[in-house]
Amino acid sequence: MLVKKIKLEDDSWYNLKLDVPKFAGSVFDNRFILTIVVSRSWVPKELGVNNDTRLIGIRIGEISFIK
């Protein structure tokens, strides 16, 4: 079930809040799956950012859960 679709169009930092419906979690363990799909990627070393050679699509700084 798609809860929300967000399009990030530049290199800015975003603070995003996703409201997860109560029925999305399992009745037994109250867990859900967050899937991130990217259409383009980059390598930090190729851009001179640092020596990281991993193929990166998005950088997530912090995930927090608020009731």
N, C-alpha and C positions, 0 to 999 in steps of 0.2 A: 504494500500500500504506500503510495507516495504521499508524504505529509506536506512537504514544501520543496519547491525548486528555486534555487538562488543562482543568479548569474553574476559572476565576478568579472568585471570587464577591464580592470586596470591593476596596477601593482600596489594599490593601497591596502592598509590593514582594515579589516572589517570586524565589527563586533556584532555577531549574529545571535539571535535568540530563537530557538525552535520550540514551539509548544507541541509536546508529544501527547496524542490522545490517550486517555486512560486505557482504552481497549487494545492499544498497540503492544503493551507488555504482556508477557505470558502470565496466566493465572497463578502459576506455581512459583516463578522466580522473578517476575517483574523486570525482565530484561528486554531490550530491543536492539536492532542492528542499525547502525548509521553507515550508509554507503556514500562514498564520494567518488564521482566520475569526472574526469577532466578530459578536455578535448585537445589540449596541447601541453607540452612539458618542456623543461629546460635543465641544463647542467650548470651548476654554479661555477665550476672551474672554467668552462668555456666562456663565461661572461666576466671572468676575472673577479668574482665575488670572494671565493676562497678555493681551497684545493679539493673540495668535495666533487667526486666524479659521478655521483648517483643521479639518475634521471628523476627529477622532481616535478610533480604536477601542482601541488598546493602545499603550503606550510601552515600547520595548525599550531598556534602558540599555546592555547590553554582551553581545556574543556572543563566546564563546571556544571553541576546539577543543582537546580534551585527548586524548592517546593513551593 
